[in-house]
């Protein structure tokens, strides 16, 4: 094992991409020079204060700070001038953070009923689609009741699931956005009378004809990625939101519920529940 592998693993791919884009924006789009000075960084913030939110500017500062540390240069973003300018931008340009519209219980019930009808129809007429609908129902109900993000759902493997039919289940989430120390976390999921995630996962596992105890490690979100043709391994970033997207899209077209901002992604399921 090389050191570079572990250094790379310490930072998520999305973070590396966003940092690379931010540095490119500073250097190429805006015309700044690297290594930068505190004065140039402050002018960069001021030039974009009216177009970018304070949160975006803070992310740009983090990217510049990371570049300077990696290259062995002093970090100009820590200078008092830069901090003062950023504080002034927050005062002059207050920004209300956008939040996804939560999925209500009544909407979840309607979605579950629609998915259950699709499952029933697939059992009778289209067995090839049965696995898709069973998977979608399991993903939606798990995502709602445990407030999982879509990428967290895609990281779940069968070996991470311990299921007691009619009683409940436990899920071990190895990694998540909020788990900064990568320690993993165990979640309990109780059995419910309506919209039960335990029942949905049991149906999906039964369809796969695999036991709920640790086995092959095949992903619960199983299938083949259309983009990279992988089998949905945890390292496949292009599969991150595909399960919930495909589960919700046909229901949105057929139901009378419409969202102001289009199809609700994983965070909308999170917003329907209290924070963990």
C-alpha positions as CSV (number, residue, x, y, z in Angstrom):
1,X,0.0,0.0,0.0
2,X,1.3,3.4,-0.9
3,X,1.1,6.6,1.1
4,X,-0.6,8.4,-1.8
5,X,-3.5,6.0,-1.7
6,X,-4.3,7.0,1.9
7,X,-3.7,10.7,1.4
8,X,-6.2,10.6,-1.5
9,X,-8.7,8.6,0.6
10,X,-8.6,11.3,3.3
11,X,-10.5,13.7,1.0
12,X,-13.7,12.9,-0.9
13,X,-13.8,13.0,-4.6
14,X,-16.5,15.7,-4.6
15,X,-14.4,17.9,-2.4
16,X,-11.3,17.5,-4.6
17,X,-13.4,18.5,-7.7
18,X,-15.0,21.5,-6.0
19,X,-11.6,22.7,-4.7
20,X,-10.0,22.3,-8.1
21,X,-12.9,24.2,-9.7
22,X,-12.6,27.0,-7.2
23,X,-8.8,27.4,-7.7
24,X,-9.3,27.5,-11.4
25,X,-12.0,30.2,-11.1
26,X,-9.6,32.3,-9.0
27,X,-6.6,31.8,-11.3
28,X,-8.1,31.5,-14.8
29,X,-11.6,33.2,-14.7
30,X,-10.8,36.0,-12.4
31,X,-7.1,36.3,-13.4
32,X,-5.5,36.0,-9.9
33,X,-2.0,34.8,-9.3
34,X,-0.9,31.8,-7.2
35,X,0.5,31.9,-4.6
36,X,-1.9,34.7,-3.7
37,X,-1.6,37.6,-1.3
38,X,-4.1,38.5,1.4
39,X,-4.9,41.7,-0.6
40,X,-5.7,39.8,-3.8
41,X,-7.9,37.3,-2.0
42,X,-9.8,40.2,-0.4
43,X,-10.3,41.9,-3.8
44,X,-11.5,38.5,-5.2
45,X,-14.1,38.3,-2.4
46,X,-15.2,41.9,-2.9
47,X,-15.5,41.5,-6.7
48,X,-17.9,38.5,-6.2
49,X,-19.8,39.6,-3.1
50,X,-22.9,40.6,-5.0
51,X,-23.0,37.5,-7.2
52,X,-22.0,34.7,-4.9
53,X,-23.4,33.8,-1.5
54,X,-21.2,34.0,1.6
55,X,-21.2,30.2,1.8
56,X,-19.9,29.9,-1.7
57,X,-17.2,32.5,-1.0
58,X,-16.2,30.6,2.2
59,X,-15.8,27.4,0.1
60,X,-13.6,29.3,-2.3
61,X,-11.4,30.4,0.6
62,X,-11.2,26.8,1.8
63,X,-10.0,25.7,-1.6
64,X,-7.4,28.5,-1.8
65,X,-6.2,27.7,1.7
66,X,-5.8,24.0,0.8
67,X,-3.8,24.8,-2.3
68,X,-1.4,27.0,-0.4
69,X,-0.9,24.4,2.4
70,X,-0.4,21.6,-0.1
71,X,2.2,23.7,-2.0
72,X,4.0,24.8,1.2
73,X,3.1,28.5,1.0
74,X,1.7,30.7,3.8
75,X,-2.1,30.7,3.9
76,X,-3.4,34.2,2.9
77,X,-7.0,33.3,3.7
78,X,-6.2,33.5,7.5
79,X,-5.1,37.2,7.2
80,X,-7.3,39.6,9.3
81,X,-8.1,41.6,6.1
82,X,-9.7,38.6,4.4
83,X,-11.7,37.6,7.5
84,X,-12.9,41.2,7.9
85,X,-14.0,41.5,4.3
86,X,-15.9,38.2,4.5
87,X,-17.6,39.3,7.7
88,X,-18.6,42.6,5.9
89,X,-20.0,40.7,3.0
90,X,-22.2,38.7,5.3
91,X,-23.5,41.9,6.8
92,X,-24.1,43.7,3.5
93,X,-25.5,40.8,1.6
94,X,-27.5,38.5,3.9
95,X,-28.4,35.3,2.2
96,X,-31.1,32.9,3.1
97,X,-30.0,29.3,2.5
98,X,-32.2,27.3,0.2
99,X,-33.7,24.2,1.6
100,X,-35.4,21.3,-0.2
101,X,-39.1,21.1,0.3
102,X,-39.8,18.2,2.8
103,X,-41.8,15.1,1.8
104,X,-44.9,15.0,3.9
105,X,-46.3,11.8,5.5
106,X,-49.4,12.0,3.3
107,X,-47.1,12.2,0.2
108,X,-45.0,9.3,1.4
109,X,-48.2,7.2,1.8
110,X,-49.3,8.1,-1.7
111,X,-45.9,7.2,-3.0
112,X,-45.9,3.9,-1.1
113,X,-49.3,3.0,-2.4
114,X,-48.2,3.7,-6.0
115,X,-45.1,1.7,-5.6
116,X,-47.1,-1.2,-4.1
117,X,-49.4,-1.2,-7.1
118,X,-46.4,-1.3,-9.5
119,X,-45.1,-4.3,-7.5
120,X,-48.4,-6.1,-7.7
121,X,-48.7,-5.5,-11.4
122,X,-45.1,-6.6,-12.0
123,X,-45.8,-9.9,-10.1
124,X,-48.6,-10.6,-12.5
125,X,-47.4,-9.2,-15.8
126,X,-43.8,-8.1,-15.9
127,X,-41.5,-10.1,-13.6
128,X,-38.4,-8.4,-15.1
129,X,-39.5,-5.1,-13.5
130,X,-40.3,-6.6,-10.1
131,X,-36.8,-6.2,-8.7
132,X,-36.7,-2.6,-9.7
133,X,-40.0,-1.7,-7.9
134,X,-39.0,-3.7,-4.8
135,X,-35.7,-1.9,-4.7
136,X,-37.3,1.5,-5.2
137,X,-39.8,1.0,-2.4
138,X,-37.0,-0.2,0.0
139,X,-34.9,2.8,-0.9
140,X,-37.7,5.4,-0.5
141,X,-38.9,4.1,2.9
142,X,-35.4,3.7,4.3
143,X,-34.5,7.1,3.1
144,X,-37.5,8.8,4.7
145,X,-37.7,7.1,8.1
146,X,-33.9,7.1,8.8
147,X,-33.3,10.4,7.0
148,X,-30.5,8.9,4.8
149,X,-29.0,10.8,2.0
150,X,-29.1,9.2,-1.4
151,X,-25.4,8.4,-1.5
152,X,-25.7,6.9,2.0
153,X,-28.4,4.5,0.7
154,X,-26.1,3.5,-2.2
155,X,-23.3,2.6,0.2
156,X,-25.5,0.1,2.1
157,X,-24.6,-3.5,1.4
158,X,-26.4,-6.7,2.5
159,X,-23.6,-7.5,5.0
160,X,-24.4,-4.2,6.7
161,X,-28.0,-5.2,7.3
162,X,-29.4,-7.4,10.2
163,X,-33.1,-8.0,9.8
164,X,-35.7,-9.4,12.2
165,X,-39.0,-9.7,10.2
166,X,-41.9,-8.1,12.1
167,X,-39.6,-6.6,14.7
168,X,-37.0,-4.4,13.1
169,X,-33.6,-4.1,11.5
170,X,-30.2,-2.6,12.1
171,X,-28.1,-0.9,9.5
172,X,-24.4,-0.2,9.8
173,X,-23.5,2.9,7.8
174,X,-19.8,2.8,7.1
175,X,-19.4,6.3,5.9
176,X,-21.5,9.4,5.5
177,X,-21.1,13.1,4.9
178,X,-21.6,13.9,8.6
179,X,-19.2,11.3,9.8
180,X,-16.0,13.4,9.7
181,X,-13.9,10.8,11.5
182,X,-15.1,7.9,9.3
183,X,-16.0,5.8,12.3
184,X,-19.3,4.5,11.0
185,X,-22.6,4.4,12.8
186,X,-25.3,1.8,13.6
187,X,-28.9,2.7,13.0
188,X,-32.0,1.0,14.3
189,X,-35.1,0.8,12.1
190,X,-38.4,-0.4,13.8
191,X,-41.1,-2.3,12.0
192,X,-44.2,-0.1,11.3
193,X,-47.8,-0.8,10.5
194,X,-47.8,1.5,7.5
195,X,-45.0,2.4,5.0
196,X,-42.8,-0.1,6.8
197,X,-39.1,0.0,5.7
198,X,-38.4,-3.4,7.3
199,X,-41.1,-5.1,5.3
200,X,-39.9,-3.4,2.1
201,X,-36.3,-4.4,2.7
202,X,-37.3,-8.0,3.5
203,X,-39.3,-8.2,0.2
204,X,-36.3,-6.9,-1.7
205,X,-33.9,-9.3,0.0
206,X,-36.3,-12.2,-0.6
207,X,-36.4,-11.3,-4.3
208,X,-32.6,-11.4,-4.4
209,X,-32.9,-14.9,-2.9
210,X,-30.2,-14.0,-0.4
211,X,-30.2,-14.3,3.4
212,X,-30.3,-11.2,5.5
213,X,-27.2,-12.3,7.3
214,X,-23.7,-11.3,6.0
215,X,-23.1,-12.9,2.7
216,X,-21.8,-11.8,-0.7
217,X,-21.9,-8.1,-0.1
218,X,-24.0,-7.3,-3.1
219,X,-25.4,-3.9,-2.8
220,X,-29.0,-3.4,-1.8
221,X,-29.3,-0.9,-4.6
222,X,-28.1,-3.6,-7.0
223,X,-28.1,-3.3,-10.8
224,X,-25.8,-2.0,-13.4
225,X,-24.8,1.6,-13.8
226,X,-25.6,3.0,-17.2
227,X,-22.7,5.4,-17.0
228,X,-19.7,3.3,-16.0
229,X,-21.3,-0.2,-16.3
230,X,-20.2,-1.1,-12.8
231,X,-22.4,-3.2,-10.5
232,X,-23.1,-0.3,-8.1
233,X,-20.1,-0.6,-5.9
234,X,-19.7,1.9,-3.1
235,X,-16.9,3.7,-5.1
236,X,-19.2,4.5,-8.0
237,X,-20.0,8.2,-7.7
238,X,-22.2,8.4,-10.8
239,X,-24.7,6.1,-9.0
240,X,-25.1,8.2,-6.0
241,X,-28.6,9.5,-6.5
242,X,-29.9,7.2,-9.2
243,X,-32.0,4.9,-7.0
244,X,-34.2,7.6,-5.5
245,X,-34.3,9.6,-8.8
246,X,-35.8,6.6,-10.7
247,X,-38.0,5.7,-7.8
248,X,-39.7,9.1,-7.6
249,X,-39.8,10.3,-11.2
250,X,-42.6,8.1,-12.5
251,X,-44.6,8.7,-9.4
252,X,-44.3,12.4,-9.8
253,X,-45.6,12.2,-13.3
254,X,-48.7,10.2,-12.3
255,X,-49.6,11.9,-9.0
256,X,-51.3,15.2,-8.3
257,X,-48.4,16.4,-6.1
258,X,-46.1,18.9,-7.7
259,X,-42.9,20.5,-6.2
260,X,-41.9,24.1,-6.8
261,X,-38.3,23.1,-7.5
262,X,-38.9,19.9,-9.4
263,X,-38.2,16.3,-8.3
264,X,-37.2,16.1,-4.6
265,X,-33.7,14.6,-4.2
266,X,-32.4,12.7,-1.2
267,X,-32.2,15.8,1.1
268,X,-36.0,16.3,0.6
269,X,-36.5,12.9,2.3
270,X,-34.2,14.1,5.1
271,X,-36.1,17.3,5.6
272,X,-39.3,15.3,6.2
273,X,-37.8,14.0,9.4
274,X,-36.0,15.6,12.3
275,X,-32.3,15.8,12.1
276,X,-30.3,12.9,13.4
